[in-house]
Every structure is written in structure tokens, then in C-alpha cells.
Amino acid sequence: MKPLLIALAIAFAGVVVTFSAISALSVPKEFAGAASSMFLGAFPYVHKQLDRQSKRPIAAFSKQKVVDLEGFVLPGAVVFWYGFFLALAATQVPPGIAGLLVGLVGNEQSGTIRIVMICVIPVELLFGYLVARWMGVRSGKKGVWLVLAAFTLVITIEHLSRPYLLSSEDRASLGATSSSIAWLQWIGGLIVWNLIALMAFLRGRKIQLRRYADYLLKKVTPETRLAILSLLREEVAAKSLKTGDALPNGTSHASSSPA
């Protein structure tokens, strides 16, 4: 737990310091927010390095140890904070970069800003989907609650920070000046993001065993990997012959018998 707390402190400090330093240079707040949010993506790396040097490191992070499927699942706190920081970066970085590009081009008309922000939404959703899918792969039985909590917190923070990061003109162009519209956008964002997160989480659950197999195969040499896959193929082929599903060449056992 100590490495996680230290990593959290480093991440928050990095965001605050980066945002303050860039804002002091009279850089638009949208770019300062995007640049500081990029630091959030380094949180998993920082935590892994700190954890590997701790007295009780997480076995799944070790390059020498090999864990079983139960050990492949990360602690709930780690899954939550990884998902939270990565999802927060997914919602903050693309719009910030888009806003910077609009400013550099010099076309800050309300229609242009609205179109650019709409075009960025699929990128945000894609990154968010990948984060939630990862959470489905590396979380335990209570993982679904971790996903919902992480994305609910992310969307809430994103909407609370919008008035501060965007100018009044930009907020007007995006239709977020009135409190009623802001509330509707928050509720709509919660529904859309959590639905996508749930679908991605379920997808992660389905491929969890496959990801664990990938984890095991990465622990061995390429030659050993090929040997394991060859043995696996032979075992699958033998089972298929017994059940009459398929032969090693892909043809069914029933169709191969003489008429």
C-alpha cells in the first residue's frame, strides 16, 4: 500500500506543478490541462517501479516470478487507481490537444470549436474502452464496482473542471453555460461512459484467460513458446478426434470417413 500512496502523491504533485508552471507562461489553460494530464499516464509505471523495490512487492509485477491465475489479478486499489488515472487522461488529453490546435490555426469560431470537440469524442471513448477492458482483465470478482466508481469519478471531475479550464466563450460554444444544461451533460456523460465501460469490462472478462496465457508465454524463450504451442495444438487435435469435431487439418472427423 505504501508504494501506491507514494505514487499517488507523485502523480498529483506532477499534475499540479506541471499545470502551474505552464500556466505561468501565459499558455492557455486548455493546453496546460492537457499537458499536465499526460503526466497521469505515467502513474502505472511509477507505481510499478516503486512496488518492485518495496519489501512486499506484488508478485504479478515481478519479472522473475510466475503467478497463477489468482495471482494475475491485481489488488482492487491498484486496479481502481490505474483505471482512474488512465481514464482521466483519456478524457482530458485529446480535448486539450484539439483546443491547442484550434488556437494555433487561429480559427476560434464557436462552430469550429464545436466540430473539433465532437470529432475528439470517438478518440476519448476508444481510450476509455481500452482502460475499462484492461480493468476487466486484471480485476477480481468486485471489478465491476471498481470500473463504475472510477469512471463515475472521472466524469464528475471532468465536468467540475470544465468551467475552470475553458473560457466563457468556449463554454458558450459547447452549450454549457446554463446550470440545467451542465447537469444534463453530466448525467448524460455518466450514462454513456459507464455503459461503454461496462461493455469493455465484460469484454475484458471474456479475454482474461487469454491474457493470462499471453503473460505465461512471455515468461519463456521464443523456442519454448513454440514448443508449448505445438504441444497445445496436439492436445486440442487429440480431443477433437475423440469428439469428432475436427481433424488437425481442419476437416471434420465425420466428413473424412469413407462413404
C-alpha positions in Angstrom: 0.0 0.0 0.0 2.9 2.4 0.7 4.2 2.4 -2.9 0.7 3.1 -4.1 0.3 6.1 -1.8 3.7 7.4 -2.8 2.9 7.0 -6.5 -0.4 8.8 -5.9 1.4 11.7 -4.2 3.9 11.9 -7.1 1.1 11.9 -9.7 -0.9 14.6 -8.0 2.2 16.7 -7.4 3.3 16.2 -11.0 -0.1 17.4 -12.3 -0.2 20.4 -10.0 3.4 21.5 -10.7 3.1 21.0 -14.5 -0.2 22.9 -14.7 1.1 25.8 -12.6 4.4 26.0 -14.5 2.8 26.0 -17.9 0.0 28.4 -16.8 2.7 30.8 -15.5 4.0 31.1 -19.1 0.6 32.6 -20.2 -0.2 29.4 -22.0 -4.0 28.7 -22.5 -5.5 26.7 -19.7 -6.7 24.1 -22.2 -3.1 23.3 -23.2 -1.9 23.4 -19.6 -4.6 21.0 -18.6 -3.8 18.6 -21.4 0.0 18.7 -20.8 -0.5 18.1 -17.0 -2.9 15.3 -17.7 -0.3 13.5 -19.8 1.6 13.0 -16.6 -1.2 10.8 -15.3 -0.4 8.2 -17.9 3.0 7.7 -16.2 1.3 6.7 -12.9 1.3 2.9 -13.6 5.0 3.0 -14.5 5.9 5.0 -11.4 3.9 2.7 -9.1 5.4 -0.5 -10.7 9.0 0.8 -10.1 8.2 1.7 -6.5 6.4 -1.5 -5.8 9.3 -3.7 -7.2 11.6 -2.0 -4.7 9.3 -2.5 -1.7 9.5 -5.1 1.0 6.4 -6.9 -0.2 6.1 -6.4 -3.9 3.1 -7.5 -6.0 4.1 -10.9 -7.5 2.3 -10.1 -10.8 4.7 -7.2 -11.4 7.8 -9.3 -10.9 9.9 -10.2 -13.9 11.3 -13.3 -12.2 8.2 -14.8 -10.5 5.4 -16.6 -12.2 1.9 -16.3 -10.7 -1.2 -18.4 -11.1 -4.4 -17.0 -12.4 -5.5 -15.8 -9.0 -2.2 -14.0 -8.6 -2.6 -12.5 -12.0 -5.5 -10.5 -10.7 -4.2 -7.2 -9.1 -5.4 -5.8 -5.8 -8.5 -3.7 -6.0 -6.9 -0.5 -5.0 -4.3 -0.9 -7.8 -6.9 -1.6 -10.4 -9.0 1.4 -9.3 -6.3 3.9 -9.3 -4.7 2.7 -12.5 -8.1 2.9 -14.2 -8.9 6.2 -12.7 -5.7 8.0 -13.8 -5.7 6.4 -17.3 -9.4 7.2 -17.8 -8.9 10.7 -16.6 -6.0 11.2 -19.1 -8.3 9.8 -21.8 -10.9 12.4 -21.2 -8.5 15.4 -20.7 -5.6 15.0 -23.1 -7.5 14.7 -26.5 -9.7 17.7 -26.0 -6.8 19.7 -24.7 -4.7 18.9 -27.7 -7.7 19.7 -30.0 -8.2 23.0 -28.3 -4.5 23.8 -28.8 -4.6 23.0 -32.5 -7.7 25.2 -32.9 -5.8 28.1 -31.2 -2.7 27.6 -33.3 -4.7 27.6 -36.5 -6.3 30.8 -35.4 -9.8 29.8 -36.1 -11.6 30.0 -32.7 -15.1 30.5 -34.0 -17.8 28.7 -32.0 -18.7 26.4 -34.9 -15.2 25.3 -35.4 -14.6 24.6 -31.7 -17.9 22.5 -31.6 -16.9 20.5 -34.6 -13.4 19.8 -33.3 -14.7 18.7 -29.9 -17.2 16.4 -31.5 -14.5 14.8 -33.6 -12.4 14.2 -30.5 -15.2 12.3 -28.7 -14.5 8.9 -30.5 -10.9 9.1 -29.5 -11.8 9.6 -25.9 -14.3 6.8 -26.0 -11.7 4.5 -27.6 -9.1 5.2 -24.9 -11.7 4.8 -22.2 -12.9 1.5 -23.7 -9.3 0.1 -23.6 -8.9 1.2 -20.0 -12.1 -0.4 -18.9 -11.2 -3.6 -20.8 -7.9 -3.8 -19.0 -9.7 -3.4 -15.7 -11.9 -6.4 -16.6 -8.8 -8.5 -17.3 -6.8 -7.6 -14.2 -9.6 -7.3 -11.6 -11.3 -9.8 -9.3 -15.0 -10.5 -8.5 -15.7 -6.9 -7.4 -14.1 -5.5 -10.5 -17.4 -4.2 -12.0 -17.8 -1.8 -9.0 -14.3 -0.6 -9.4 -15.0 0.3 -13.1 -18.2 2.1 -12.3 -16.6 4.0 -9.4 -13.5 5.0 -11.4 -15.5 6.2 -14.5 -18.1 8.0 -12.4 -15.4 9.9 -10.5 -13.6 10.7 -13.8 -16.7 12.1 -15.5 -17.6 14.1 -12.4 -14.1 15.6 -12.2 -14.2 16.4 -15.9 -17.4 18.3 -15.6 -16.3 20.2 -12.5 -13.1 21.2 -14.1 -14.6 22.4 -17.4 -15.7 25.9 -16.2 -12.1 26.4 -14.9 -10.2 25.1 -17.9 -12.5 26.6 -20.6 -13.1 30.2 -21.3 -16.7 31.6 -21.1 -16.7 31.8 -25.0 -15.7 28.2 -25.3 -18.2 27.1 -22.8 -20.9 29.0 -24.7 -19.9 27.4 -28.0 -20.2 24.0 -26.4 -23.6 24.8 -24.8 -22.5 24.5 -21.2 -23.3 28.0 -19.8 -26.5 27.2 -18.0 -26.7 25.1 -14.9 -29.5 22.9 -16.2 -27.6 22.1 -19.4 -24.5 21.3 -17.4 -26.4 18.9 -15.2 -27.9 17.2 -18.2 -24.4 16.9 -19.8 -23.1 15.4 -16.5 -25.9 12.8 -16.3 -25.6 12.0 -20.0 -21.8 11.6 -19.7 -22.2 9.3 -16.7 -24.7 7.1 -18.6 -22.7 6.9 -21.9 -19.3 6.4 -20.3 -20.5 3.8 -17.8 -22.3 1.8 -20.5 -19.2 1.8 -22.6 -17.1 0.9 -19.6 -19.4 -2.0 -18.7 -19.2 -3.4 -22.2 -15.4 -3.1 -22.2 -15.2 -4.6 -18.7 -17.3 -7.7 -19.9 -15.0 -8.0 -22.9 -12.0 -8.0 -20.6 -13.6 -10.7 -18.5 -14.0 -12.9 -21.6 -10.4 -12.5 -22.7 -8.9 -12.7 -19.1 -7.8 -16.3 -19.6 -6.2 -15.4 -23.0 -4.3 -12.5 -21.4 -3.1 -14.8 -18.7 -1.8 -17.3 -21.3 0.0 -14.4 -23.0 1.5 -13.5 -19.6 2.8 -17.0 -19.2 4.2 -17.2 -22.8 6.1 -14.0 -22.3 8.0 -15.6 -19.4 9.7 -18.2 -21.7 12.0 -18.1 -24.7 10.6 -18.0 -28.2 11.8 -21.6 -28.7 10.0 -22.8 -25.6 6.9 -20.8 -26.6 6.7 -22.6 -30.0 7.2 -25.9 -28.3 4.3 -25.2 -25.8 2.0 -24.1 -28.6 2.9 -27.3 -30.6 2.0 -29.4 -27.6 -1.2 -27.5 -27.1 -2.2 -28.0 -30.7 -1.6 -31.7 -30.5 -3.7 -31.9 -27.3 -6.5 -30.0 -29.0 -6.3 -32.1 -32.1 -6.4 -35.3 -30.0 -9.5 -34.1 -28.1 -11.1 -33.1 -31.4 -10.6 -36.6 -32.9 -12.2 -38.2 -29.9 -15.3 -35.9 -30.1 -15.4 -35.9 -33.9 -15.3 -32.1 -34.1 -12.3 -31.6 -36.3 -9.1 -33.2 -37.6 -5.7 -31.4 -37.4 -6.0 -30.3 -41.0 -9.3 -28.5 -40.1 -11.7 -31.0 -41.7 -14.4 -32.7 -39.7 -13.9 -36.3 -38.5 -17.3 -37.4 -39.9 -16.6 -35.9 -43.4 -13.2 -37.7 -43.6 -14.7 -41.2 -43.2 -15.3 -43.1 -46.4 -18.9 -43.1 -47.8 
